[in-house]
């Protein structure tokens, strides 16, 4: 059995990207080597730098290069509002609506028992501690409207309501089964403005 070549290794590495199958990864690898070696080198440096310098915000768990992210450090944000999202991409989409001025907590996933992802994997103890710090008065659940996102929202809602925290959920302007990252900013803005108590 022949050993994997460097191109095979590159192709396999590219397959870790979402939505990239074996053929797409192979096309990307050959394109980079044939047409854009400078781009490939820059991509390699950027990935190495990101892996070495990007980590989680101590407050909201999103990606940052500092102890706290720019949003958490912004004194103009409303610290009484805490919006819970699944990913940094979801947080970015909500920010682009310019309708929400509170702070965030990024779960970095969603509950999925079939995939072995439970409450501890989502840092829910940190979320609960943050939501019950005496500053937060409302937690806005902005998880996706997938089965896993709904289960995650329900779990968080029940946990926080048992601690007398006011909880609201994005309105259904976001389509069922939709993921925030792929929903237009206008729809998210309407859902944020029309959020409801859970």
ROBA-50452 format. One line per 3 residues: their letters; for each residue x negated, y negated, z negated of C-alpha. Coordinates in nm, 3 decimals, padded with zeros to 5 digits. Example, Ala and Ser with C-alpha at 12.3 -4.5 7.8 and 13.67 -1.06 7.14 Angstrom:
# residues 2
as	-01.230:00.450:-00.780 ~ -01.367:00.106:-00.714
# end
This chain:
# residues 198
xxx	00.000:00.000:00.000 ~ -00.152:-00.333:00.105 ~ -00.192:-00.610:-00.151
xxx	00.014:-00.926:-00.117 ~ -00.150:-01.205:00.082 ~ -00.167:-01.567:-00.027
xxx	00.116:-01.648:00.216 ~ 00.326:-01.366:00.067 ~ 00.259:-01.511:-00.279
xxx	00.361:-01.861:-00.161 ~ 00.678:-01.723:-00.001 ~ 00.769:-01.537:-00.319
xxx	00.702:-01.851:-00.527 ~ 00.936:-02.058:-00.307 ~ 01.214:-01.803:-00.363
xxx	01.248:-01.923:-00.723 ~ 01.425:-02.235:-00.591 ~ 01.807:-02.221:-00.603
xxx	01.972:-02.116:-00.278 ~ 01.645:-02.007:-00.116 ~ 01.642:-01.652:00.015
xxx	01.352:-01.455:00.162 ~ 01.388:-01.591:00.518 ~ 01.420:-01.955:00.408
xxx	01.122:-01.919:00.175 ~ 00.916:-01.767:00.457 ~ 01.012:-02.053:00.694
xxx	00.914:-02.310:00.429 ~ 00.580:-02.141:00.363 ~ 00.490:-02.126:00.732
xxx	00.609:-02.482:00.789 ~ 00.392:-02.615:00.508 ~ 00.085:-02.426:00.632
xxx	00.139:-02.506:01.000 ~ 00.277:-02.860:00.998 ~ 00.227:-03.025:00.660
xxx	-00.078:-02.914:00.467 ~ -00.107:-03.260:00.306 ~ 00.255:-03.230:00.191
xxx	00.184:-02.882:00.055 ~ -00.116:-03.011:-00.140 ~ 00.088:-03.302:-00.277
xxx	00.370:-03.064:-00.375 ~ 00.121:-02.843:-00.558 ~ -00.027:-03.140:-00.749
xxx	00.320:-03.278:-00.833 ~ 00.439:-02.941:-00.967 ~ 00.125:-02.897:-01.178
xxx	00.155:-03.249:-01.318 ~ 00.526:-03.206:-01.395 ~ 00.472:-02.875:-01.573
xxx	00.195:-03.030:-01.784 ~ 00.365:-03.361:-01.873 ~ 00.746:-03.319:-01.866
xxx	00.914:-03.186:-02.180 ~ 01.243:-03.223:-02.367 ~ 01.358:-03.545:-02.534
xxx	01.357:-03.506:-02.913 ~ 01.703:-03.665:-02.935 ~ 01.908:-03.561:-02.632
xxx	01.710:-03.265:-02.492 ~ 01.684:-03.404:-02.136 ~ 01.354:-03.419:-01.947
xxx	01.105:-03.692:-02.035 ~ 00.733:-03.758:-02.052 ~ 00.763:-03.934:-02.389
xxx	00.890:-03.826:-02.731 ~ 01.226:-03.983:-02.642 ~ 01.377:-04.056:-02.300
xxx	01.451:-04.407:-02.173 ~ 01.827:-04.367:-02.234 ~ 01.782:-04.274:-02.600
xxx	01.537:-04.564:-02.645 ~ 01.782:-04.816:-02.494 ~ 01.925:-05.026:-02.780
xxx	02.208:-05.151:-02.557 ~ 02.365:-04.801:-02.540 ~ 02.670:-04.725:-02.758
xxx	02.535:-04.480:-03.017 ~ 02.888:-04.395:-03.135 ~ 02.957:-04.209:-02.807
xxx	02.782:-03.881:-02.730 ~ 02.838:-03.716:-02.392 ~ 02.754:-03.345:-02.365
xxx	02.642:-03.223:-02.021 ~ 02.495:-02.899:-01.893 ~ 02.194:-03.031:-01.700
xxx	01.986:-03.344:-01.641 ~ 02.136:-03.354:-01.289 ~ 02.484:-03.381:-01.445
xxx	02.361:-03.662:-01.669 ~ 02.224:-03.845:-01.366 ~ 02.559:-03.814:-01.185
xxx	02.745:-03.964:-01.481 ~ 02.490:-04.247:-01.504 ~ 02.544:-04.324:-01.135
xxx	02.914:-04.390:-01.203 ~ 02.815:-04.687:-01.427 ~ 03.127:-04.621:-01.639
xxx	02.963:-04.463:-01.943 ~ 02.739:-04.658:-02.180 ~ 02.694:-04.407:-02.463
xxx	02.421:-04.152:-02.530 ~ 02.385:-03.789:-02.418 ~ 02.305:-03.439:-02.526
xxx	02.186:-03.208:-02.247 ~ 02.251:-02.838:-02.312 ~ 02.016:-02.714:-02.037
xxx	02.272:-02.449:-01.949 ~ 02.608:-02.311:-02.052 ~ 02.736:-02.018:-02.255
xxx	02.727:-01.702:-02.048 ~ 02.745:-01.379:-02.249 ~ 02.703:-01.170:-01.933
xxx	02.366:-01.339:-01.876 ~ 02.273:-01.315:-02.244 ~ 02.305:-01.692:-02.302
xxx	02.453:-01.769:-02.642 ~ 02.485:-02.076:-02.868 ~ 02.123:-02.058:-02.988
xxx	01.996:-02.070:-02.629 ~ 02.174:-02.405:-02.580 ~ 02.040:-02.572:-02.896
xxx	02.395:-02.610:-03.026 ~ 02.271:-02.648:-03.384 ~ 02.087:-02.965:-03.272
xxx	02.403:-03.090:-03.100 ~ 02.612:-03.031:-03.413 ~ 02.355:-03.208:-03.628
xxx	02.353:-03.504:-03.390 ~ 02.732:-03.520:-03.360 ~ 02.776:-03.520:-03.738
xxx	02.502:-03.774:-03.816 ~ 02.752:-04.038:-03.932 ~ 02.685:-04.260:-03.628
xxx	02.868:-04.065:-03.356 ~ 03.246:-04.120:-03.361 ~ 03.339:-03.940:-03.035
xxx	03.186:-03.650:-02.845 ~ 03.275:-03.643:-02.474 ~ 03.254:-03.292:-02.329
xxx	03.140:-03.318:-01.967 ~ 03.055:-02.956:-01.897 ~ 03.143:-02.826:-01.553
xxx	03.490:-02.692:-01.475 ~ 03.364:-02.339:-01.414 ~ 03.464:-02.046:-01.637
xxx	03.135:-02.072:-01.825 ~ 03.159:-02.451:-01.851 ~ 03.513:-02.428:-01.988
xxx	03.409:-02.162:-02.240 ~ 03.118:-02.380:-02.348 ~ 03.345:-02.684:-02.389
xxx	03.597:-02.481:-02.589 ~ 03.329:-02.343:-02.821 ~ 03.177:-02.687:-02.883
xxx	03.520:-02.846:-02.926 ~ 03.632:-02.594:-03.187 ~ 03.300:-02.614:-03.372
xxx	03.304:-02.995:-03.387 ~ 03.675:-03.030:-03.466 ~ 03.624:-02.802:-03.768
xxx	03.378:-03.068:-03.886 ~ 03.630:-03.351:-03.827 ~ 03.451:-03.491:-03.519
xxx	03.670:-03.653:-03.251 ~ 03.624:-03.463:-02.926 ~ 03.741:-03.555:-02.575
xxx	03.705:-03.380:-02.237 ~ 03.661:-03.520:-01.889 ~ 03.994:-03.549:-01.709
xxx	04.071:-03.306:-01.430 ~ 03.968:-03.543:-01.152 ~ 03.673:-03.308:-01.120
xxx	03.787:-03.004:-00.920 ~ 03.824:-02.669:-01.097 ~ 03.515:-02.462:-01.025
xxx	03.327:-02.782:-00.937 ~ 02.982:-02.873:-01.065 ~ 02.916:-03.238:-01.151
xxx	02.593:-03.247:-00.954 ~ 02.793:-03.198:-00.632 ~ 03.092:-03.421:-00.711
xxx	03.104:-03.778:-00.578 ~ 03.041:-04.060:-00.825 ~ 03.391:-04.210:-00.781
xxx	03.559:-03.886:-00.891 ~ 03.332:-03.856:-01.194 ~ 03.395:-04.220:-01.284
xxx	03.772:-04.164:-01.277 ~ 03.737:-03.846:-01.484 ~ 03.523:-04.031:-01.740
xxx	03.772:-04.317:-01.771 ~ 04.067:-04.072:-01.797 ~ 03.904:-03.835:-02.045
xxx	04.141:-03.680:-02.297 ~ 04.125:-03.555:-02.652 ~ 04.080:-03.177:-02.688
# end
